[in-house]
């Protein structure tokens, strides 16, 4: 166990945290805590499940103070890159950082799964049905299933069409939009048409690897999507719109994870088959989760696993029950396994199951709010 100098506090207690069916009791044996920030408490739990060890790490973030902000961070500040959370934390210096959304692990085509919003901008979406976590500008958390569609609207003709995605490698017969979160250029090799929209109007039309303007976007067309070619001309006014459920319109930052664990105080993980996770809800693994409490706190949680003598991990059911036991009323799992990691004030507090931090597409971070 790691001690933390003068801010180290030691407690021993027993707590049975199991009411859900098919989940073993998580028995907390010891807990350590320290102040990570005036609005953030860090807890390290040593627990047992079926007599086997489990290490659980919790950052409790008080959203009521207004002193912190929660924001995703992209790997190397781009959508198509991979970077360890420790490296992201070193660059951005958050109070707390945990791994974020699921992703494609191919370094040549790295992209997250689901919906991603950064500082009020939609920077990625897919049609995969997964649960997501979001925060408004006022730090009000939201857990749900945002269904998102992006569309291109040509103002002078009134015509529009739906795009197939954004900020990822374009496949055949697709219309893809690129913004600066992807990089400086589209990097396409076999595009048939790319339209550069800057400050709301078409500035350039080319064939591939076009520059991405800071105050605009690029529309990349190929195959069947070339039917939209006739809509564009230099100087044409073009807008990019997103259609999303009304309750998510106020969201300022968001990441997709899954499955949903707790909603309205009720464990719902057994009801999330529509999210189509291959991993069993009863299989023990390293896990990462985000939860909210009734008193306006946010919980970042990481569970170590796949280390029989140190920590065996938890199942989704067991994690759900543990979270409800420490006050969570809403909770969602994020990417887990070898991706699970927590960094507190620059220190990696858990032991990633791969033996070293895994490169991922994004992290979820807590920052000191600037005045």
Residue pairs with C-beta under 8 A, 6 or more apart in sequence:
1 30
1 32
1 44
1 46
2 32
2 44
2 349
3 32
4 32
4 34
7 34
7 35
8 32
8 34
9 32
9 33
9 34
10 30
10 32
11 30
11 31
11 32
11 33
12 29
12 30
12 31
13 28
13 30
13 31
14 27
14 28
14 29
15 27
15 28
15 325
16 25
16 26
16 27
17 25
17 26
17 27
17 28
17 321
17 322
17 324
17 325
17 326
18 24
18 25
18 26
18 318
18 321
19 321
19 324
20 267
20 317
20 318
20 320
20 321
21 317
22 282
22 317
23 282
23 315
23 317
23 318
23 320
23 321
24 49
24 50
24 318
25 49
26 47
26 48
26 49
26 54
26 314
26 318
26 321
26 322
26 325
27 47
27 48
27 49
28 45
28 46
28 47
29 46
29 47
29 48
30 45
30 46
31 43
31 44
31 45
31 46
32 43
32 44
33 41
33 42
33 43
33 44
34 41
34 42
35 41
35 42
36 42
36 59
36 95
36 96
36 344
36 345
37 67
37 68
37 95
37 345
37 366
37 368
38 65
38 67
39 61
39 62
39 65
39 67
39 68
40 59
40 60
40 61
40 62
40 68
40 95
40 96
40 366
41 59
41 60
42 57
42 58
42 59
42 60
42 96
42 344
42 349
43 57
43 58
43 59
43 60
44 55
44 56
44 57
44 58
44 349
45 54
45 55
45 56
45 57
45 58
46 53
46 54
46 55
47 53
47 54
47 55
47 56
47 322
48 54
49 284
49 312
49 314
49 318
52 308
52 312
53 309
53 310
53 311
53 312
54 303
54 304
54 305
54 311
54 312
54 313
54 314
55 303
55 304
55 310
55 311
55 350
55 351
56 301
56 302
56 303
56 304
56 314
56 322
57 301
57 302
57 303
57 304
57 342
57 349
57 350
58 299
58 300
58 301
58 326
59 96
59 98
59 299
59 300
59 301
59 342
59 344
59 366
60 297
60 298
60 299
61 68
61 70
61 96
61 297
61 298
61 299
61 300
61 366
62 68
62 296
62 297
63 139
63 140
63 141
63 296
63 297
63 298
64 295
64 296
64 297
66 139
66 369
67 368
67 369
68 95
68 139
68 366
68 367
68 368
68 369
69 139
69 366
69 367
69 369
70 135
70 139
70 253
70 298
70 364
70 365
70 366
70 367
71 118
71 119
71 253
71 364
71 365
71 367
72 100
72 116
72 118
72 253
72 254
72 255
72 362
72 363
72 364
72 365
73 88
73 92
73 94
73 97
73 362
73 363
73 364
73 365
74 81
74 118
74 123
74 181
74 361
74 362
75 81
75 82
75 83
75 88
75 110
75 359
75 360
75 361
75 362
76 83
77 181
78 181
78 182
78 183
79 111
79 112
79 123
79 124
79 167
79 168
79 181
79 182
79 183
79 361
80 109
80 110
80 111
80 167
80 168
80 169
80 182
80 183
80 187
81 110
81 361
82 103
82 105
82 107
82 110
82 359
82 360
82 361
83 359
83 360
84 341
84 357
84 358
84 359
84 360
85 97
85 98
85 99
85 341
85 343
85 357
85 360
85 363
86 341
86 343
86 348
86 357
87 357
88 97
88 363
88 365
89 97
89 343
89 346
89 363
89 365
90 346
92 365
92 367
93 346
94 343
94 365
94 366
94 367
95 344
95 345
95 365
95 366
95 367
95 368
96 300
96 342
96 343
96 344
96 345
96 365
96 366
97 342
97 343
97 363
97 364
97 365
97 366
98 288
98 290
98 300
98 302
98 334
98 340
98 341
98 342
98 343
98 363
98 364
99 288
99 334
99 335
99 339
99 340
99 341
99 358
99 360
99 363
99 364
100 112
100 255
100 257
100 334
100 335
100 360
100 361
100 362
100 363
100 364
101 112
101 113
101 114
101 116
101 255
101 256
101 257
101 334
101 335
101 361
101 362
102 112
102 113
102 114
102 130
102 256
102 257
102 258
102 334
102 335
103 110
103 111
103 112
103 113
103 335
103 360
103 361
103 362
104 110
104 111
104 113
107 359
109 168
109 169
110 361
111 124
111 167
111 168
111 169
111 361
112 124
112 255
112 256
112 361
112 362
113 126
113 128
113 130
113 256
114 124
114 125
114 126
114 128
114 130
114 132
114 255
114 256
114 257
114 258
115 122
115 124
115 125
115 126
115 132
115 146
115 148
115 254
115 255
115 256
116 122
116 123
116 124
116 125
116 254
116 255
116 256
116 362
117 123
117 134
117 251
117 252
117 253
117 254
118 181
118 253
119 252
119 253
120 137
120 252
121 179
121 181
122 148
122 150
122 166
122 242
123 166
123 167
123 179
123 181
124 165
124 166
124 167
124 168
124 181
125 148
125 149
125 150
125 165
125 166
125 242
126 165
128 256
129 145
129 274
129 275
129 276
130 145
130 256
130 257
130 258
130 275
131 143
131 144
131 145
131 256
131 257
131 258
131 259
131 260
131 272
131 275
131 332
132 143
132 144
132 145
132 146
132 254
132 255
132 256
132 257
132 258
132 332
133 141
133 142
133 143
133 254
133 255
133 257
133 290
133 332
134 141
134 142
134 143
134 144
134 146
134 248
134 251
134 252
134 253
134 254
134 255
135 141
135 142
135 251
135 252
135 253
135 254
136 142
136 250
136 251
136 252
137 250
137 252
140 250
141 292
141 298
141 330
142 247
142 248
142 251
142 254
143 260
143 263
143 292
143 330
143 331
143 332
144 245
144 247
144 248
145 260
146 244
146 245
146 248
146 251
146 254
147 244
147 245
148 242
148 243
148 244
149 162
149 242
149 243
150 162
150 163
150 165
150 166
150 177
150 240
150 241
150 242
150 243
151 160
151 161
151 162
151 163
151 240
151 241
151 242
151 243
152 160
152 161
152 163
152 175
152 177
152 219
152 228
152 238
152 239
152 240
152 241
153 159
153 160
153 238
153 239
153 240
153 241
154 160
154 231
154 232
154 236
154 237
154 238
155 236
155 237
155 238
155 239
156 236
156 237
157 231
159 231
160 241
161 175
161 228
161 231
162 175
163 175
163 176
163 177
163 219
164 171
164 174
164 175
164 176
164 225
165 174
165 176
165 177
166 176
166 177
166 178
166 179
166 182
167 177
167 178
167 179
167 181
167 182
168 176
168 182
170 176
170 188
170 191
170 220
170 222
171 222
172 222
172 223
173 222
173 223
173 224
173 225
174 221
174 222
174 223
174 225
175 219
175 220
175 221
175 225
175 228
176 219
176 220
177 217
177 218
177 219
177 220
177 240
178 186
178 212
178 217
178 218
178 220
179 212
179 217
180 212
180 213
180 214
182 212
183 212
184 211
184 212
185 209
185 210
185 211
185 212
186 194
186 208
186 209
186 210
186 212
186 218
186 220
187 209
188 194
188 208
188 209
188 210
188 220
189 208
189 209
190 208
190 222
191 207
191 208
191 209
191 220
191 221
191 222
192 207
192 221
192 222
192 223
192 226
193 205
193 206
193 207
193 220
193 221
193 222
193 226
193 229
193 232
194 205
194 206
194 207
194 208
194 210
194 218
194 219
194 220
194 221
195 202
195 204
195 205
195 218
195 219
195 221
195 232
195 238
196 202
196 203
196 204
196 205
196 206
196 210
196 211
196 212
196 213
196 216
196 218
197 203
197 213
197 216
197 217
197 218
197 219
197 238
197 240
198 213
198 215
198 216
199 213
199 215
199 216
200 216
200 237
200 238
200 239
201 235
201 236
201 237
201 238
202 232
202 233
202 234
202 235
202 236
202 238
203 213
203 216
203 234
204 210
204 211
204 234
205 232
205 234
210 218
210 220
211 218
212 218
217 240
219 232
219 238
221 228
221 229
232 238
248 254
255 334
255 362
255 364
257 289
257 290
257 332
257 333
257 334
257 335
258 272
258 275
258 277
258 332
258 333
259 269
259 272
259 275
259 277
259 281
259 316
259 332
259 333
260 268
260 269
260 272
260 275
260 331
260 332
261 267
261 268
261 269
261 289
261 291
261 316
261 319
261 320
261 323
261 331
261 332
261 333
262 268
262 269
262 291
262 320
262 323
262 324
262 328
262 329
262 330
262 331
263 330
264 329
264 330
265 324
265 329
267 317
267 320
267 321
267 324
269 281
269 316
269 317
269 320
270 281
270 317
279 285
279 316
279 336
280 315
281 315
281 316
281 317
282 315
282 316
282 317
283 315
284 305
284 312
284 313
284 314
284 315
284 318
285 305
285 306
285 313
285 314
285 315
285 336
285 337
286 302
286 303
286 304
286 305
286 306
286 311
286 313
286 336
286 337
286 338
286 340
286 352
286 353
287 301
287 302
287 303
287 305
287 313
287 314
287 316
287 319
287 333
287 336
287 340
288 301
288 302
288 303
288 333
288 334
288 335
288 336
288 339
288 340
288 341
288 342
289 299
289 300
289 301
289 302
289 319
289 323
289 331
289 332
289 333
289 334
290 298
290 299
290 300
290 301
290 331
290 332
290 334
290 364
291 298
291 299
291 301
291 323
291 328
291 329
291 330
291 331
291 332
292 298
292 299
292 328
292 329
292 330
292 331
293 299
293 327
293 328
293 329
294 327
294 329
295 327
297 327
299 323
299 326
299 327
299 328
299 331
300 342
300 364
300 366
301 319
301 323
302 340
302 341
302 342
302 349
302 350
303 311
303 313
303 314
303 319
303 340
304 310
304 311
304 313
304 340
304 350
304 351
304 352
304 353
305 311
305 312
305 313
305 314
305 340
305 353
306 312
306 313
306 337
306 353
307 351
307 353
310 351
311 351
314 322
316 333
319 333
320 331
323 331
324 331
334 364
335 360
337 353
338 352
338 353
338 354
338 358
339 352
339 358
339 360
340 350
340 352
340 353
341 348
341 350
341 352
341 357
341 358
342 348
342 349
342 350
343 349
348 357
352 358
